[in-house]
Amino acid sequence: MSEENHDEATSHEEVTPVDEAHDSGDALSQAEAILNEAGGEAGDQTPASDKEAELREDLLRLQAEYVNYRKRVERDRDVARENAVQSVFTNLLPVLDDIDAARLHGDLVDGPFASIANKLDAVLEGLGLERIAEAGVAFDPNVHEALIQQPHAEISADHVAQVLRPGFKKGDRILRAAQVIVSLGE
């Protein structure tokens, strides 16, 4: 085996997989730290040849590319998961409307379906689905859809007098605006 091939083989053996402790910070500095850990004192010395320096730079660049790729894949995976959850919530909104209508008509006072509806509400709330259905709050066009404006003695102007259909949000994203009646005051 020639000395050049031996140098390449040993420099590739120095590479260690990136572990979770190296996830923060700049990818190139992470790769440099890993090579310094793996090479021991060799990282403090000047390279013996231009070829070794070139191989070291290539290795650092590849390590940095790998770290950046892994972070991008994890970020994309989180975005895809969040979009899937929001899609399920959006498809469940008509079911939640039917459950609310049944509650308003007294059909969900007691019984097995009332228990199932309560469990569904608890699960969705646990997953981060929030209901926008509060009367008396200031009208916000970002979360409310004004259908009617009416005078109202007890609620001041530009506040929600009544919620006609609740809205829903997950985190900062509005899945559906609440349809409301806005007070004109007295």
VMD Tcl script that draws the C-alpha trace (Angstrom):
set ca {
  {0.00 0.00 0.00}
  {1.48 3.37 -0.97}
  {1.92 6.10 1.59}
  {-0.66 8.33 -0.14}
  {-3.33 5.59 0.00}
  {-2.39 4.91 3.62}
  {-2.86 8.62 4.47}
  {-6.28 8.66 2.78}
  {-7.38 5.54 4.65}
  {-6.30 6.87 8.03}
  {-7.87 10.28 7.44}
  {-11.21 8.64 6.62}
  {-10.98 6.49 9.73}
  {-10.81 9.63 11.87}
  {-14.39 10.60 10.94}
  {-16.90 9.89 13.67}
  {-20.67 10.11 13.29}
  {-22.28 13.32 14.43}
  {-24.07 12.77 17.72}
  {-26.79 14.84 19.36}
  {-24.30 16.84 21.41}
  {-22.96 18.47 18.22}
  {-26.36 19.63 16.91}
  {-26.06 23.27 17.89}
  {-24.08 25.93 16.11}
  {-22.37 26.25 12.77}
  {-21.95 22.99 10.84}
  {-18.39 23.73 9.73}
  {-17.23 24.45 13.30}
  {-18.96 21.24 14.42}
  {-17.04 19.25 11.81}
  {-13.78 20.90 12.86}
  {-14.47 20.03 16.50}
  {-15.20 16.41 15.60}
  {-12.01 16.12 13.59}
  {-10.00 17.70 16.39}
  {-11.50 15.25 18.90}
  {-10.84 12.30 16.64}
  {-7.34 13.42 15.66}
  {-6.24 14.31 19.19}
  {-3.12 16.46 19.04}
  {-2.94 16.25 15.23}
  {-5.46 19.12 14.97}
  {-3.01 21.49 16.67}
  {-0.13 20.80 14.26}
  {0.31 22.17 10.77}
  {-0.52 19.65 8.03}
  {2.44 17.65 6.74}
  {1.49 18.12 3.11}
  {-0.83 20.03 0.83}
  {-2.62 16.77 -0.01}
  {-3.40 16.15 3.65}
  {-4.70 19.70 4.05}
  {-6.87 19.31 0.96}
  {-8.28 16.02 2.23}
  {-8.96 17.58 5.61}
  {-10.86 20.48 4.01}
  {-12.87 18.05 1.87}
  {-13.72 16.04 4.95}
  {-14.75 19.16 6.85}
  {-16.95 20.29 3.97}
  {-18.62 16.87 3.68}
  {-19.22 16.76 7.42}
  {-20.76 20.24 7.35}
  {-22.97 19.29 4.38}
  {-24.17 16.21 6.27}
  {-25.02 18.19 9.40}
  {-26.91 20.80 7.36}
  {-28.75 18.08 5.43}
  {-29.82 16.33 8.63}
  {-31.11 19.57 10.15}
  {-33.05 20.37 6.96}
  {-34.60 16.89 6.87}
  {-35.67 17.17 10.53}
  {-37.16 20.61 9.91}
  {-39.01 19.37 6.80}
  {-40.31 16.37 8.74}
  {-41.70 18.64 11.46}
  {-43.40 20.87 8.87}
  {-44.95 17.85 7.13}
  {-46.22 16.51 10.47}
  {-47.76 19.88 11.37}
  {-49.44 20.17 7.96}
  {-50.90 16.66 8.32}
  {-52.35 17.47 11.75}
  {-53.88 20.72 10.47}
  {-55.37 18.88 7.49}
  {-57.07 16.40 9.84}
  {-58.38 19.26 11.98}
  {-59.75 21.04 8.92}
  {-61.57 17.89 7.80}
  {-63.05 17.41 11.28}
  {-64.55 20.92 11.52}
  {-67.95 19.93 10.02}
  {-68.14 17.05 12.52}
  {-67.42 19.45 15.37}
  {-70.14 21.78 14.03}
  {-72.64 18.89 14.11}
  {-71.61 18.01 17.68}
  {-72.07 21.67 18.73}
  {-75.51 21.76 17.08}
  {-76.50 18.57 18.92}
  {-75.37 20.11 22.22}
  {-77.41 23.26 21.56}
  {-80.54 21.20 20.91}
  {-80.04 19.11 24.05}
  {-79.28 15.87 22.20}
  {-75.94 15.42 23.97}
  {-77.06 15.73 27.57}
  {-76.37 12.15 28.54}
  {-75.59 8.80 27.01}
  {-72.78 7.09 25.15}
  {-72.63 9.58 22.26}
  {-72.21 12.47 24.72}
  {-69.28 10.61 26.26}
  {-67.70 10.05 22.84}
  {-68.18 13.72 21.90}
  {-66.54 14.84 25.17}
  {-63.59 12.50 24.59}
  {-63.18 13.78 21.03}
  {-63.15 17.37 22.30}
  {-60.54 16.47 24.93}
  {-58.29 14.72 22.41}
  {-58.45 17.58 19.93}
  {-57.77 20.11 22.67}
  {-54.80 18.01 23.79}
  {-53.44 18.17 20.23}
  {-53.61 21.97 20.31}
  {-56.94 22.75 18.64}
  {-58.40 25.91 20.18}
  {-61.96 27.14 19.82}
  {-62.63 30.80 18.98}
  {-66.07 31.33 20.46}
  {-65.90 34.05 23.07}
  {-68.47 36.84 23.09}
  {-67.67 40.27 24.51}
  {-64.10 40.41 23.16}
  {-62.87 43.09 20.79}
  {-63.60 42.33 17.14}
  {-60.44 41.13 15.37}
  {-60.75 40.65 11.60}
  {-57.91 38.12 11.75}
  {-59.97 35.68 13.84}
  {-63.56 36.88 13.36}
  {-65.80 37.09 10.32}
  {-68.44 39.78 10.85}
  {-71.79 38.75 9.40}
  {-74.02 41.37 11.02}
  {-73.65 44.60 12.97}
  {-76.36 45.28 15.55}
  {-76.87 47.71 18.41}
  {-76.38 46.01 21.76}
  {-77.01 47.62 25.13}
  {-74.61 45.51 27.21}
  {-71.65 45.20 24.83}
  {-69.62 48.18 23.65}
  {-69.10 49.06 19.99}
  {-66.72 46.98 17.88}
  {-66.94 44.00 20.22}
  {-68.35 40.55 19.52}
  {-71.99 40.47 20.61}
  {-72.72 36.85 19.65}
  {-70.84 33.95 18.07}
  {-72.93 32.34 15.33}
  {-70.39 29.69 14.36}
  {-67.20 29.08 16.35}
  {-63.82 29.38 14.73}
  {-60.78 27.21 15.35}
  {-57.05 27.73 15.46}
  {-53.96 25.59 15.99}
  {-51.12 27.57 17.44}
  {-50.93 30.83 15.51}
  {-52.66 29.48 12.39}
  {-56.38 30.19 12.00}
  {-58.11 27.13 10.56}
  {-61.49 28.85 10.36}
  {-62.58 32.33 11.44}
  {-65.47 32.60 13.88}
  {-68.66 34.00 12.34}
  {-69.94 36.69 14.67}
  {-72.41 39.51 15.22}
  {-70.57 42.74 16.00}
  {-72.03 45.25 18.42}
  {-72.62 48.87 17.41}
  {-73.03 49.84 21.06}
  {-76.18 51.63 22.16}
}
mol new
graphics top color blue
foreach p $ca { graphics top sphere $p radius 0.5 }
foreach p [lrange $ca 0 end-1] q [lrange $ca 1 end] { graphics top cylinder $p $q radius 0.2 }
display resetview
